[in-house]
């Protein structure tokens, strides 16, 4: 597994995970399922944040640190990969008009893949 393009935003993150195939008994499958990888990441980052709250004076978070689900998109072509990388890398420039930004100047949400 590897991390391709990614960006950490004030209230979310975007990233491309490269999952490597595993060969077992002559059959090829992906390694850990994406759901397990995301669950592990959320658990580890939550533990680290709680440590920061207790040991470094970070502000407490209300309710949950992470939303329950996540958005996934299987990248099946080089064009799709280029498009996804571009979306991720352009995302910070769109933060001021992001409907999830509490200070947003634009309250009309659009599909993330149209941006």
KACORZI-V943013 format. One record per residue. N is the residue number from 0. OMEGA is omega in radians with two decimals (none if undefined). Layout:
n:omega
N:OMEGA
N:OMEGA
This chain:
n:omega
0:3.10
1:3.13
2:3.10
3:3.13
4:3.07
5:3.04
6:3.08
7:-3.12
8:-3.13
9:-3.10
10:3.10
11:3.06
12:3.07
13:3.09
14:3.06
15:3.05
16:3.06
17:-3.12
18:-3.11
19:3.11
20:3.08
21:3.11
22:3.10
23:3.12
24:3.10
25:3.14
26:3.13
27:3.07
28:3.04
29:3.08
30:-3.13
31:3.07
32:-3.13
33:-3.13
34:3.11
35:3.12
36:-3.14
37:3.12
38:3.12
39:-3.13
40:-3.14
41:-3.14
42:-3.11
43:-3.12
44:3.07
45:3.09
46:3.14
47:3.14
48:3.11
49:3.07
50:3.11
51:3.10
52:-3.07
53:-3.00
54:-3.04
55:3.07
56:3.10
57:3.10
58:3.07
59:3.06
60:3.13
61:3.06
62:-3.07
63:3.03
64:-3.11
65:2.99
66:-3.08
67:-3.04
68:3.06
69:3.13
70:3.08
71:3.11
72:3.11
73:3.14
74:-3.02
75:-3.12
76:3.09
77:3.10
78:3.11
79:3.12
80:3.12
81:3.13
82:-3.12
83:3.10
84:3.13
85:3.11
86:-3.12
87:-3.07
88:3.09
89:-3.00
90:-3.13
91:3.13
92:-3.12
93:-3.03
94:-3.09
95:3.10
96:3.14
97:-3.13
98:3.09
99:3.10
100:-3.14
101:3.13
102:-3.05
103:3.06
104:-3.14
105:-3.10
106:-3.13
107:-3.13
108:3.05
109:3.08
110:-3.13
111:-3.11
112:3.08
113:-3.06
114:none
